Structures are given as C-alpha cells and as structure tokens.
Amino acid sequence: MAIGLNAVRQRVGASVFERVAGPDGPANRDLIDATPGPRWFAEDSAIRRVHSDASMFVGGLRALLLQSLHPLAMAAVAGHSGYRSDPWGRLQRTSTFLAMTTFGTVQHAEEAITHVRAVHERIRGTAPDGREYRASDPHLLGWVHAAEVDSFLRCYQRYGREPLSPADADSYVADTSRIAEGLGVLDPPRSVAQLATVLDEYRPELRGTTQARDTARFLLFKPPLPLLARAPYAALASAAVAALPSWTRWPLRLPYFPPVERTAVHLAGHGIVSLLRWAMT
C-alpha cells in the first residue's frame, strides 16, 4: 500500500513540476543543485523558506490578479506576455527566474536578471487609455514587485508550512529587495511596514479595466487544464481570491463572501496546498 501511494505521489509531483517548470525543469534543477559557488541567500533564509513552499501556487495567482489592477502593467502583460496563447510558458519562465535568483549561484542570479532586463527593454507600447508604457520603467517595476512580494508573503503566512515571525517576515521583504534592485526597482521596500506603505502609495493609480477583468476571468474560470485538474484548481483559485484585499473585488468583479472565505475556502486552500506540498516533496 505504501509503495502504491508513493508511486501516486511521484506521478502527481512529476506532473505538477513539469507544468510549472517546463521541459527544462529537471535540467535547471540539477544545474542549480550541482553548481558550486556563493549564493545570494543562505539555506535558512526567509526567502528560501517562502519560495520553496507550495503556498507559492496560491501566491502567484494572487499576484497576477493584484498586478492587473495597474492599467499600464496590465497593458504590458496583455500586449506582450502571451499569457493567453502560452500561459504555461509564461509560468515556466517566471518559475525558472525565481529558482535561479533564489537558489542558484550568484552567477545564475545575475544572468537571469540580465536576461529579464533585456526583455523589459524591448517591451513598450500604448495602453488603451492612450498612455505610453515601458516595462523597464522603475515605477512600473516597483508596482509589479510590491504586488508580488505582498502576495507571496501573505499566502505563505496563511497557507505555508510554518508562518514567519515578524522579524523573519521583514527579512523576507529585505531579501527580495536585492532581486528588485537588480531588475531596476528604485529603493524597494525592505520591511513589511515599508511594503504596506508602498502598496498604499500606488492605490490612486489602480483601477479595474476591461483588460484586468478579462484577465481575471481567464485565470479563474478558463484555465487551460484537463478536466480532472479543474476541481483542485478551483480550490487554488478560490484561495487566491480570498487572499486579495477586499477593495480589489469590485474593480475585478470578483465575489466577496467573508463567512464562506473564512471557513470553506480557507479549509479548501489548506487542503490543496497540503496536497501539492505532499506531492512535490
């Protein structure tokens, strides 16, 4: 029985890993593990604890929903990321970047950042409201970074294996600032309090555009998944929505039922994250 259960775990874990990391995932993992050399972050660092946990599945989806509320960031994603035509490819590129910068050598991290900066330099255009945007704009990069870090941290604190202490949570935000500076963010937040201030400062710029609502519907209700994966994904998506601030719901036309979110959705979120953690251990 134990052998059969272990085989199921391995199959599920391999399937999830392939989806998230792509066909080059095993090679990239072996490269990171086998390459000697200094790393930016120690093995017991807060950023490694957060980024290695299955709660990142919830945090990543929350981050995409939150980031979509900035019209210029959303225009850049809609026009250049291929999130509809190749959503898994976009996820795999993001996961590879996180793996290289969090767990790789200094050389891995610097090469990953150089690559992303070169891509950002080519991304520019005009949003539906007529404003021009550049993916390399430090202000726009600052919003993407803050929304991402807030999402990863909040979802880890809610669904992670062992929540961070206040001091470790500050360390996590400080750890991520090193990557953000490499990407071109000016003076990124280095504590939870600074992160909250930065997010509040962006609030006047945020709104629910047609592009943002279309993205939310695609991410939550039309994911390119086989039928058997729809129910687990629904639990994941519900957990991501429940982790969003209440003020985001109306702009994105998302439901808000606090009693249900505090009970059924919370339990379902813990269940699916625990299942993913078990499968990928």
N, C-alpha and C positions, 0 to 999 in steps of 0.2 A: 504493500500500500504506500509506504514511504517512497519507494522507488518510483511508483507511478505518479505520485504527487510532485516529486522533484522533476520528473520529465515534463509535466504540465507547466510547472513554474519556469523551466528553462525555455520551453516553446513560447510561452507568453512573453517572457522577458526579452527573448531574442526578437520577437515580432515588434514589440514596443521600441526596442533600441534601434531596429532597422528603420522604423518610421521617423524617429526623432533625429537619429544621427546620420541616416542615409547609407548608401552602399560603401562609402569610405569610412564609416564609423569605426569598424574594428581596427582598420589600419591606423586611423588617427588616435584611437585609444592606446594601441600598442606603442605608437610613436611617443605619446606623452609619458606613458609608464616607463618606457625603456631608455629614454634620453636623459643622461645625467646632466647636471648643471643647476645653477641657482634658480630659484623660483621667486616670483614677486610675493607669494603668500605662503606662510608656513602651513604644515599639515593640520595643525589645530586651530587655524584662523577661522574667524567668523564667516568669511566669505566662502570658504570651502565647505563649512557645515551647511550653509544655506543652499549653495549651488549644487551640492551633491544629493539633495533631498528630493523626494518625489513630489513635495508640495510645489516645486517649480512648475509642474504641469498646470496647476491652478493659477499660480502667479503669472506665468507667461500669457495666459489667456486674459487675465485681468489687465495686464499691462497693455495689451493690444487694444482692448476696449477703452481704457482710460486715455491712451495716447491719441486715439481717433478724435477726441474732442477738440484738439487744436486744429483749426481748418488748414493751416499750412502744412503741418505734419501729415495730416490725412491726405492732402492733395499729393504730397510727395509719394506716399505709400500707394495711393490709387494709380498714380501715373507711372510708377517706375518699379515697384517691388514684385509684381506678378503674383500677388497674394491670392488672386482668384484662379489664374491659369496654372500656377505652380505653388500651391500653399505648402506642400510638404518640402519642396526645395527651399522655400524661404525659412521654414522652421529648422531645416537641417543646417543651413548656413548660420543661423543665429546660434544654434546649439554648439556648433563647431567653434564659433568665436568665443562663446562663454567658456568652453572647455579649454581652449588654448590659452586664454588670458587668466583663467582661474587656477588651472592645474599644470599648465605647461611651463617650460623653461622661460627665462627672460627673453631669449631669442624667439621662441614660439609666440609669446605675447606681443612682442614688438612687431614681428612680421604680420600677425593677424591685424593689429591696429593699423599698420601701414597700408595693408590691402583695403581695409574698410574706408580709410580716409581717401584713398584714391577713387574708390567707388562714389563716395559722397561728393567729390569734386565734380563728377560728371552729371550729378542729378540736380537739375534746376528746371523751373518752368513757371507757369502762371496758374494760380488757384482759380476755381470757379467764381470767386468774388473779385477777380481782377488783380489781386496782389501777386507779386513775384516772390518766389521762394528759392532757396538754395539748401540742399541737405547739409552743406558744410557750415551753415550759419550757426555760430556758437549759441545764440539764444534759442534756436530751434532744437539744437542738440541738447541743450540744458533741460528743455521740457521732456524730451524723449528719455533722457537719463533719469530724471526725477520720478517720472511716472513708472519707469521700470523698476527702480530700486525700491520705491514705496510698495509696489505690487509684490515683488519677491519677498520683501521683509514681512509685510502684513500676512501674506499667505503662509509663510513659514511659521510665524508666531501662532497662527490659527491651526495649521494642519501639520506642522513639522514634527519630527521625531521628539525633539526636546527644545522648547522655546528658549530663545536667548535671554540672558539677563539684560537689564537696561544698559549696562556697560558694554556688553558684547554686541547689543544692537547698535550702539554708537560706533563700535569698532567695524561692524559690517558696513555701515554707511561710509566710514572713512576708507575702508578697503576699496570700495567701488569707486571712490573719487580718483584713485590712481589710474584706473582704466578710462574714466571720463575725461580726465585731463589729456590723456594720450589721444583721445578722439577729437579733442578741440573744445571741450566744455570749459568755460572760464569760471574759476572759483566755484567748483561743485560743492554741494553740502558735505560736511564731514561729521555730522551728528544727526540724531533723529529730530531734534528740535530745529536744526537748520533745514533739514529736509522738509518739514512741515511748513516752515516759512517760505521756502522756495515754491512749493506747490500752491500756497495761498497767493503768492505774487503772480502766478500765471492764471489764476481764476478769471480775471476780466477778459482774457483773450480766448477763453474756451466757449464753444457752443456746439449744439447738435446739428450738424449739417446733413444734407441728404446723403453725402458720401459716408459720413460716420454711421448713420442709421443703416444704410445698405451693408456696410461692413459688419455691424453688429448682427444683423440678420444672417449674413453668410456664415460668420464664425459660430453663432449659437444654434442655428436651425438648419443650415445646409452644408455641414462639413462633408468633405469627400471621404466618407468612411463606409466600410462594408456594414451590412445590416446588423450583424452580431455585435459590432462595436458601438452602435448608436446609443444603447441604454447606458453603458459606462460613461460615454462621452457626455450624455445629458446630465449625469451626476456631476461631472467635472465642470461643465458649463454653468450649471446652477450654482455651484460653489464659487466660481469666479465672479458671477454677477452679485451674489450675496456679499462678497468681499469688497465690492465697489462702494464709494461714498454715496449716501442717499441722494445727494444733489445731482448725481450723474444719471439717475434713472429716467427722468422726464426728457432731457435732451436726446437720449438714445432710445426713448420709447421702450424702456425695459420695465417689467413689473417690479413692485415693491411691496412685499408682504412680510413685515418683520417677524410675526409669530412663527410663520412657516420657515423662514430663513434661519431662525434661532434653534429650531428643532429638527424638522425633517431634512432640510437642506444641509444643515451642519453635520448631522449624522451621516448622510449620504456622502458628503465631502470627505469626512474622515474615512469612510469605508473605501471609497475609490482610491484615495491617496495611499491608504494602508495596503490595498491590493497591489498597486503599482510598485510600492516600496518592496513588498514581498517578492514580486515577480522579477524585479531588476537587481535584487541583492546578489 
